[in-house]
Amino acid sequence: MNVKSLLSHHNHYASLGSPWSAKADKVQSITGVMLGCFLLAHLHFESSILLGKEAFYHVVQFLEGGMFSSTGHGFPIVTKVFSIFIMAVVIIHAAVALRRFPAQLGQWRALRRHMHGINHKDSHAWFWQLVTGFILFFLAPVHIFTMITNPEIGPYLSAERVYHANAWLLYILLLPAVVIHAMIGLYRVAVKWGLTRNRAGLRKVAKFLIVYLMVIGLLSLVSYIFIGQDLTLPVTPYRP
């Protein structure tokens, strides 16, 4: 290794050990936990469609503050504002996470060689979080921006978006990427900040949650597709 390379490595590790790096780690962990918990809630709210269109309708009205409306109908502006907030959290999370992202092809190749040479479960988990993070960098903003510009939610309106607007093409890619990324992220935060020492047990929980969330997410998506097939355009919002 030449002097230039040594200096480059020294500067790299010095930057990782700087006060800014420590603060960035905390910001990354905090925003990651916020997004992971949001995903857990979001997929369960979405899966209420599996209980029927009326169940999903009432969940939406509750989340949008329907109890404060004289008609019982929620306020879509709530979805818009919350989506803007989530977009801001995603941007902050991505900004602090990018500092550890391989920026050059050679770095990716070195990482792949390293992964082939070791059999460490946490290193492999980090690799898959890196890959899914790269995918989410492009897909997540599209979904969130759609909710900002078109915040109307309901059994028919959501089904129209999924089926007639072909949003299922986005969701079928987004779902596995976001679930894997979030659950591995929550696992790594718990380990990183010493919340548990039982890594093997926590890995089992993370794997279970990945499978479970994928199942309810796919079943919900299929339900929207079936509902969308029976809709005629233009769509009238669902009313029980």
N, C-alpha and C positions, 0 to 999 in steps of 0.2 A: 504494500500500500504506500503510495507516494505522499509527500507532504500536503499536497492540495486535498487529497482524499481524507487525510487525518484531520485537517482543519475543518473540512466539511462535516465530518462525523462529530467532531468536538462541538461545533456550532449547533448542530442538530440536537444533540443531547442536552446542551446547555439551554437551548430554547425550551425543551420539554421540561426541564427542571426549574424554569423561571416562575416567579409569582404569577405571571399571566397564565402560564400553563396550568397551574393548580386551580386558579379561578375558573379557567375554561373547562377543566374537568368537572368542577362542581356544577357549572351551568349546564354542561352536557348531560350530567346525571339527572339534575332536577327536571330539565325539559324532557328528557327521555322518559322519566317516570310519569310525568304529566301526560305525555302522548300515549304511553303504554296503558295507563289506567283509562284514558279516554277511549282507546281502542276496545278494551274489555267491555266498557259500558256501551259503546256504539254498536258493536256486533250483537249484543244482547237486545238492545232496543230494536235493531233492525230485524232480529229473528222473531219478534213478536208477530210478524206476518205469518209465521207458521201456525199461530193460534187462530188465525182468521183475519179477514180484512177489518172487521170492527175492532178487534183487539189492537191492531196496529194503528188504526185511526185514533183511538183513545190515548194510546201512548204518545203519539205525535202532539195531540192537543194538550196533554199534560206538560210535555217538555216545552211547548211554545207558550205556556202560561194561559191556557184556556180557562182556568179557574178565575182569572181576573177579567174575563170578557163576559158581557151580558148575554151573548149568544152561545157561550161555551166553546167557541172556535178560537184556536190559538193565534198567535201573531207571528207570521213568517219572518218578520224583522229579527226575531230572537235567533232564528237559525242563521240568518245573514251575519249578525253581529258575532255570534259564537264562532262561525266559520272564519271570520276575519281574525278573531283571537287565535284560533288554532293555526291559521296560516302564519301568523306572527311567531308562534311558538316553534313551528316547523322550520321557519327561516333561521331563527336563533340556533336551534338544535343543529341544523345542517351547517351553519357557519362555523360553529366551534368544533364540529366533528370533522370537517374537511381538512383540518390541519394534520390529521393522522392518515389521510387518504393517499394511497400511492398515486402520484401524479404523472409518472412516466411508465412507458411500456417495460423498460428494464426492471423497474421496481415490482411490477406485476409478475414478471418472469421469475425474479428472485423470490418473491413470496410463494409462488407455486412450487418452486424447487424446495423451498423450506417446508411447505406443507407435505410434500411427498416424502420428505426425509424424517419426519417426526410422526408420532402417534399420540398426540396430546389433545384430549377432547376439548379443552377450553380454547386452544389455538384454532382448532377446526371450527368451533362455534363462532369465534371472532371473524374468521374468514367468511363464513356464510352471512354474518351480519354486515360485513363489508360489501359483499356482492348485492345483498338485498337493499342496502342503503343506496348503492349506486342506481339500482332500478327505481327506488322510491324518489330519488332526486328528480326524475322525469315524470313519474306517474302521479305521485301524491298531489303536487300543485294543481294538476289538471282537474282532479276530482274536487279538491277544496274550492278552486276557482269556480267550478260549475255550481257548487252550493252557494257561493257568494252571489253569483249573477242570477241564479234561478233557485231561490230558497224554498219554493213551494214543495211540500212533502205530503204524501198521502198514499193509500193503497193503489189508486189509479194513476196519480201523477208520477209516483216513483216507478210504477210498472211501465208507464209510457217512456220514461227516461231510459230504463233498462232495455226494453224490447224495441220500441219504435225508433229511439235515438241511438240504438246499438251501443249503449253504455256498458253492456255485458262484456264487450270485448276489452274494455278498460278494466273492469272489475275482476275478470277472470285472471288477469295478470297482477293486479294490485293486491288482491286478497292474500295469496301465498306469500308475496314479498313482505307485506306489512305485518302479517301475523308472525312469520319467522323472525323478522327484524325486531319486532317489539318484544316478543317473549325471550329471545336470546338477550336482548338489551336489559330487560328487567332482571334476568338471571345474573348478568355480568355486574349490574349495579349492586345487587345484593351481596355478591362475592367481593366486589371491589371495596365496598365500605364496611365490610366485616359484619353484615347483618346475620350471616350464617357461616358455619364451617362445614356443613354437610353438603358438599358440592354434588355428590352422587344423588342424594335424595332430591335436591333442588333441580338437577338436570332432568330427573324423571317427571317432576311437576311441570317443568317447561315443555317437555316433549308431549305430555298429556294435554296441556293447554293448546299447543300448536295443532294437534290432531282435532281436539274438541272444537276450537274456534274455526278451523277449516271446514269442519262438517256443518256447523250451524250456518256459517257464511255461505257455503255452496247451496245448502238447502234453501236458504232465504233467497238467493239469486235465482234458483230454479223456480221458486214460487212466484217471483216477480215476472219471470218470463212467461209462465203459464197464464198469469193474470193479464199480461200485456197482449198475449195472443188473442184474447177474447174482446179486447177493446176496439172501439171504432173511433177514428179521429174526426173532429177534434174531441179531446177527452174532457168529460165533465167530472170535476172533483167528487170523490166518494163522500156520500153522506149516509150514515146508518139509518 
